[in-house]
Each structure stands twice: as C-alpha cells, then as structure tokens.
C-alpha cells in the first residue's frame, strides 16, 4: 500500500508541475503578443488546464499528506512528504490569490459551461479598471512562481521516496 501511495503522489505532483510549467514556458512568447492576440489565446486554456491542474494540485496535497501520515513520524521521509504537501498548498494559495482573480477577468465575456461558470465565479476581485498588461504580468509571473513550487513538491516527494 505504501508503494502505491508513493507512486500516486509522484504522478499527481508531476501532473501539477506540468500544467504550471507549461504556462511558465509559454511566458516569453506570450509577452511578445499584442493585446488583441494575447486576449484571444487566453481562453484556450480552459477547461484542460483547469481539470488537469486541479486534479494534480489537489491530488498532490492529499496524496503527500497521506504519504506523510503513513511514514514513521519524525523520519526524514515523513518530513520531506510534509514539505511537499506544504509546497503543494503554496501552489494552490498562489492560484487563488494571484491567478484566479485574473482568470475571472479574462473569462468575464466568454460563455463557459455550468461547472466552469460556478468555478470561475468563486472569489471576489473585479479587475475591470486594471491595465491589461498589469493583469497579464500578474498572471504570467504567478504561473512562474507556481511552477517553482510545483516542481519543488515533485522533487520533495521523490526525495521522500528515495530515503524511505
């Protein structure tokens, strides 16, 4: 059972990392886009990144916590799994604080399905008065920082497995 949880945690962390890293790797090219082109490509990320990222990110939090609880308390492996859980929680916090309000703004004029409409309705933060480049930079840089923490979670989980 422990081995299955270790593998699942690493796979979920890899899924979380790939979505955040995908956004980060696109940043240099997207920063060259004019406003009309940038705003035209933003909605293509949904729902794929929302589903994959959400599953990977929430799954990493749960799986790393379960893994930490399965390992001997106070062991290096448990500590690394808890650190991975904290890193994954940071990825989520960054999403809700930095990225989600901008997503709400990008999607305000788009028709989305009922589930997406409910998801993107969560939270406050009408950014209608904000300059689009400030929103773009916030969204792009937010994903770079999220990619760093998602990668850290994956590395910490791999280290936890290695020392267990």
C-alpha positions as CSV (number, residue, x, y, z in Angstrom):
1,X,0.0,0.0,0.0
2,X,2.8,2.4,0.9
3,X,4.4,1.9,-2.5
4,X,1.1,2.6,-4.3
5,X,0.7,5.9,-2.4
6,X,4.3,6.9,-3.2
7,X,3.8,6.3,-6.9
8,X,0.4,8.1,-6.9
9,X,1.8,11.1,-5.0
10,X,4.7,11.4,-7.5
11,X,2.3,11.1,-10.5
12,X,-0.1,13.7,-9.2
13,X,2.8,16.0,-8.4
14,X,4.1,15.5,-12.0
15,X,0.7,16.4,-13.3
16,X,0.6,19.5,-11.2
17,X,4.0,20.5,-12.2
18,X,3.4,20.0,-16.0
19,X,0.4,22.4,-16.0
20,X,2.2,25.2,-14.1
21,X,5.4,24.6,-16.0
22,X,3.5,24.7,-19.3
23,X,2.3,28.2,-18.5
24,X,5.7,29.3,-17.4
25,X,7.4,28.1,-20.5
26,X,4.9,29.9,-22.7
27,X,5.6,33.2,-21.0
28,X,8.4,34.6,-23.1
29,X,6.4,34.1,-26.3
30,X,3.2,35.3,-24.9
31,X,4.8,38.5,-23.6
32,X,5.5,39.5,-27.2
33,X,1.8,39.3,-28.2
34,X,-0.2,42.4,-28.8
35,X,-3.2,42.9,-26.5
36,X,-5.8,41.5,-29.1
37,X,-3.8,38.4,-29.7
38,X,-3.0,37.8,-26.0
39,X,-6.6,38.1,-25.0
40,X,-7.6,35.9,-27.9
41,X,-5.4,33.0,-26.8
42,X,-6.1,33.2,-23.0
43,X,-9.5,31.3,-23.1
44,X,-8.0,28.3,-24.9
45,X,-6.5,27.1,-21.6
46,X,-9.9,26.2,-20.1
47,X,-11.1,23.6,-19.3
48,X,-8.0,21.4,-19.9
49,X,-5.6,23.2,-17.6
50,X,-8.4,23.7,-15.1
51,X,-9.2,19.9,-14.9
52,X,-5.6,18.7,-15.1
53,X,-4.2,21.3,-12.8
54,X,-7.0,21.0,-10.3
55,X,-6.7,17.2,-10.2
56,X,-2.9,17.3,-10.0
57,X,-2.8,20.1,-7.4
58,X,-5.5,18.9,-5.0
59,X,-4.3,15.3,-5.5
60,X,-0.8,16.2,-4.6
61,X,-1.9,17.9,-1.4
62,X,-4.0,14.9,-0.4
63,X,-1.5,12.2,-1.5
64,X,1.5,13.8,0.1
65,X,-0.3,14.3,3.4
66,X,-1.5,10.6,3.3
67,X,2.1,9.5,2.5
68,X,3.5,11.6,5.3
69,X,1.0,10.0,7.7
70,X,1.9,6.5,6.5
71,X,5.6,7.1,7.1
72,X,7.2,6.9,10.6
73,X,6.5,10.2,12.4
74,X,9.7,12.4,12.6
75,X,11.5,10.4,9.9
76,X,13.3,12.2,7.1
77,X,10.9,10.7,4.6
78,X,7.9,11.9,6.5
79,X,9.4,15.4,6.8
80,X,10.0,15.5,3.1
81,X,6.5,14.4,2.4
82,X,5.1,17.1,4.7
83,X,7.4,19.7,3.0
84,X,6.0,18.5,-0.4
85,X,2.5,19.0,1.0
86,X,3.3,22.5,2.1
87,X,4.7,23.3,-1.3
88,X,1.6,21.9,-3.0
89,X,-0.5,24.0,-0.7
90,X,1.5,27.1,-1.7
91,X,0.8,26.3,-5.4
92,X,-2.9,26.4,-4.5
93,X,-2.7,29.5,-2.5
94,X,-0.8,31.3,-5.3
95,X,-3.5,30.2,-7.7
96,X,-6.4,31.6,-5.6
97,X,-4.6,34.8,-4.6
98,X,-2.8,35.7,-7.8
99,X,-4.1,33.8,-10.8
100,X,-7.8,33.2,-10.2
101,X,-8.9,36.8,-10.0
102,X,-7.2,37.4,-13.3
103,X,-8.8,34.3,-14.8
104,X,-12.2,35.7,-13.7
105,X,-11.4,38.9,-15.6
106,X,-10.2,37.1,-18.8
107,X,-13.3,35.0,-18.9
108,X,-15.9,37.6,-18.0
109,X,-17.1,37.9,-21.6
110,X,-16.9,34.2,-22.6
111,X,-19.6,31.7,-22.4
112,X,-18.4,28.7,-20.4
113,X,-20.2,25.5,-19.3
114,X,-22.1,25.4,-16.0
115,X,-19.4,23.8,-14.0
116,X,-16.8,26.3,-15.2
117,X,-19.2,29.2,-14.6
118,X,-19.5,28.1,-11.0
119,X,-15.8,27.6,-10.6
120,X,-14.8,30.9,-12.0
121,X,-17.5,32.7,-10.0
122,X,-15.6,31.8,-6.8
123,X,-14.0,34.7,-5.1
124,X,-14.0,38.4,-5.5
125,X,-11.8,40.7,-7.4
126,X,-13.3,42.7,-10.2
127,X,-10.3,43.9,-12.2
128,X,-12.1,45.9,-14.8
129,X,-10.2,49.1,-14.1
130,X,-6.8,47.4,-14.3
131,X,-4.4,47.8,-17.2
132,X,-4.3,44.6,-19.3
133,X,-0.5,44.5,-19.2
134,X,-0.6,44.5,-15.4
135,X,-3.1,41.7,-15.4
136,X,-1.0,39.8,-18.0
137,X,2.2,40.2,-16.0
138,X,0.4,39.1,-12.8
139,X,-1.0,36.0,-14.5
140,X,2.3,35.1,-16.2
141,X,4.6,35.7,-13.2
142,X,2.1,34.0,-10.9
143,X,2.4,30.9,-13.0
144,X,6.2,31.0,-13.0
145,X,6.2,31.1,-9.2
146,X,3.6,28.3,-9.1
147,X,5.8,26.2,-11.4
148,X,8.7,26.7,-9.0
149,X,6.6,25.4,-6.0
150,X,5.0,22.6,-8.0
151,X,8.5,21.4,-9.1
152,X,9.7,21.7,-5.6
153,X,6.8,19.5,-4.4
154,X,7.7,16.8,-7.0
155,X,11.4,16.9,-6.0
156,X,10.5,16.6,-2.3
157,X,8.2,13.7,-2.9
158,X,10.9,11.9,-5.0
159,X,13.4,12.6,-2.2
160,X,10.9,11.2,0.4
161,X,10.5,8.0,-1.6
162,X,14.3,7.8,-2.0
163,X,15.0,8.0,1.7
164,X,12.0,5.9,2.9
